[in-house]
Amino acid sequence: AAPRGGGGGLVVYSCEDGSVRAVDPRTGGEAWVLRHEQRLGLLQSWVAGGGGAWLAAGSSTGHVALWDVRYSLRLSSWREPARGRILSMAYASQPAAPAGAAAAGPLLLLGGASGLTSGWVLGEAIPRPALVLQPAGIPDAAADAAAA
């Protein structure tokens, strides 16, 4: 993640109080703090994107929060339909849209305790699910619930 004004090299960590914090090791100072309600679960995974302008974090109860770190502003939050622990997250840009078609926003990939990976399109008020990757051995009902 990058501090306000660009750069990089921050140490990002979550706390039991529900916050995500970034420290700049060059100065020892706190670069930013993002607040998350404890009742929504312990934040266990996060990913930065957009050149460090935003950060998404996933919780132990399947909640996801998306922040603009430049302003410490929560842009959106939602709950992954399977409501399971979010174990991993990744950011992926989508290919350019064909001429005349609307460009799709970037994808936020969530790896959950259910074994499924879901992809969420960012850039809308509430991100929408775009794909579900279902490994062999995972029941179709679990994939259907994640895609809902």
N, C-alpha and C positions, 0 to 999 in steps of 0.2 A: 504494500500500500504506500501511497505517497502523501507527504504532508501538504498542507495548504500551500499553494504556490509552486508545486512541482517538487522534483527531487525524488528521493526514495531512501531505502535502507532503514525503514522503521521496524521496530519489534512490536508485533501486534499480539495481544493476548486477551482472553476473556476472564472475567471475575465472577465469583459466586453472587455478587450483588446484581448480576445481570448486565453489567456493562462490558463493552469491548473498548480496550484502550490501546493507544499507540505511543511508544516512547522513541524519541530520536536518540540513539546511542552516542551521536557526536556531541550532543549538548547535555544529555541526561534529562532533558525536559520532556514533559508530556506534550505530544503533538496534537492529539484529539482524544475525546471520550464520546462514545456512543451509548445511549441508555436503552435498556431492554427490560421489560417487566419480568420479574422473577417468576411470576405465576405461569408464564409461557414456556418455562423450562430453561434448563442450563444450556447456554450457548456452547456447542461442542465443535463446530466446524465453521470455517468462513473462507471466503474467496474475494479478492479484489479485482476490479476490472475498470475499463474506461481510462486507462493511464493512471490508475490509482484514485480516480474521482469518486468511485463508489465502492461499497463493501456490502456483501450479503453474508448473513450468518444464519446457521441452522441450529435448532435446539433439540433437546432430549425428548421433547413431546411433539416433534414434527412441525413446529412453527418456523417460519423463515421471515427475516426482516431485511430490507434493502435500504441502505443509507447513502446519502451524498455526504462524503466525509469532508468536503470543502466547507460545508456549513453545519455539520453535525445534525443533519436533517433526515428524519426517517421518511423515505419516499413511499414505501408500501410495506405491508406485511400480510402474510397469508399462512394457511396451514396445509401442509401436504396431505392429500386425501387419505392415505393409509395411516396417518397420525402416528407414525413410528419415529423412532430416533433417527436423526439425520447424521450419518457417519462421515460422509465426504461430500465435497462440492467442487465444481469446476466451472469455468467460464469458457464459452465457445462463441465465436462470431459466426454468423451465417453467411453463405455465399451471396454475392450481389444478386439482386432481383433482376429478372429480365426487363427489357425496355417496356415502359408503360405499366409495370406492376409495382405495387407498394413494396417498399423495402421492409424486410422482416427485422425485428430487433434481435439483439444478441440472445443466446440461450444460457440459462443457468441450469447446470446439471446437478441433480441431487441423488446421492447414493444413500439408500435407507436400510434400516435393519431388516426389512422384508426381503432384501436381496434384489429389489428392483432399482433401476435408475430412471428417473423422470427428468424430462427437459422442459423448462419453462421459458416462454418468450418474455423478455423484459422490454420496457419502453411503453407500457400501458399502465393505467391507473392500478389495475390489479393484474399481475402477470398471469398468463394463461398456459395451461399444459399443452405441449406440442408433440411430445413423444414419450413413450415408455419402452424401456429395454427390459425384456423378460428373459432371464437366463433359463436354461433347461432345468426342470425340476421345480420351478416356481408355478403354483397353480394359476390358471387363467383368471379365477375370481380375484386374486390379489392384484393382477395386472389391470383388470377392469376397474377395481376400486381406485387404483393409482391414477388412472386415466380420467376419472370422473371429474 
